Amino acid sequence: MKFRFQSRFVQGLLCVMVSLAATTAFAAESKAQKAFLERVKSVSTIDDAHITDGALVIWPSPDVQSGLDYESMGAQLCLEYKVYKYLVVWFMDSSKYRRDKEMVMLQSYVCLEDA
């Protein structure tokens, strides 16, 4: 009987430790992602940025979005796709969204390396 109690206690303790480790890792990852997104948003040509469902969603500044080099920006943003866990960069039309509240993609850039 004593052995079964100890076994359950140890199992419970291990579950709590694994849960705490996972929570701590998630918090650290979230903090790093948040810092990365703040750096991206600090670029004068970008109004907003989010990571959602494996995509880095970029909202360029409306006044400059028509003249941006999306290939170059996508390549630059994809340098850290493995670290922050996104596979594609989506550039969204900020002007259209502000005007019509309609979400339209201007261009996408796939970050996966060629096989």
N, C-alpha and C positions, 0 to 999 in steps of 0.2 A: 504494500500500500504506500509506504513511504517513497519507494522508487518511482511509482507512477505520479505522485504529487511533484517530486523533484523534476521529473521529465516534463510535465506540463508547465511547471514554473520556468524551466530553461527554454522551452519552446516559446512561451509567452514573452519572455525577456528578449529572445532573438527576434521575434516579430516586431517588438517595440524598437529595438536597435536598428533593424533594417528600415523600418518606417521613418525613423528620425534621420537616418543617413540619406534616404531618398528625398525627404523634405528639404534637407540642407542643400543637397545637390541641385534641386529644382530652384531653390531660392538664389543660389549662387549663379545658376544659368540665367535666371530671369534678370538678375542684377547686371550681369555682363551684357545680355541682350539689350536691356534698357540703356546702358551706357553707349553701346554701339549705335542704337537708333538715335540717341541724342547727338552723337557725332555726325551722323548722316544728315539730320535735320539742321545742323549748324551750317551746312553748305548753303550759300546764298541762292542757288538755283532750285533748292528743294524746300517745299512748304511743310510736308509731312511724310512720315514713313512708319510702316508697321510690318511685323512679321506675322503672317496668318496662314495656317494650313500649308506650310512648306514654301510659301511665297513671300518675298520681300516686296511689299507694295509701296511704290514711290509716287508721291503727288508733287510734280514739279511746280514751280511758281508760274502762275498763268501768263505773266508778261514775258517770260522767256522760253516757255515750253515748246514753241514752234521752231526755235532755232537750236535746240540742244542736239548733241551727238549722242543718241541713245546707245549705239553700239559701244562707244568708248566708255560711257557711264556704266553700262551693264557689265562690261569686262572688269572695270575697276571695282564695282560693288561685289562681283562674284569672287574676288580674291579671298573673301572670308566666309564663303557659303558653308563650308564644313563646320566651322567654329560656331556659327549662329544658326545652323540647321535650316537653311532654306535652299531650294533647288532652282528657283527661277526668280527673276526680277520683273515685276509688272510695273510699267509706267502708265499712270492713269491721267486722263484729261481733266485737269483742275478747272479750266475755264468752263467746260461743259457741265461739270458737277456744280459749280457755283451758280451758273446761269439756270440750268434746268433740273438740278438735283438728279441727274442721270449719270450712272457710272459707265464710262467708256474707256477702254484700254487704247493707249497710243501705240505701245510697242511692248514686246516681252523679250527677255533675254534669258536663255537657258544656261545654267551654271555648270551642269555636269560636264566633266572632262570627256573628251573623245576616247572611246574604247580602243 
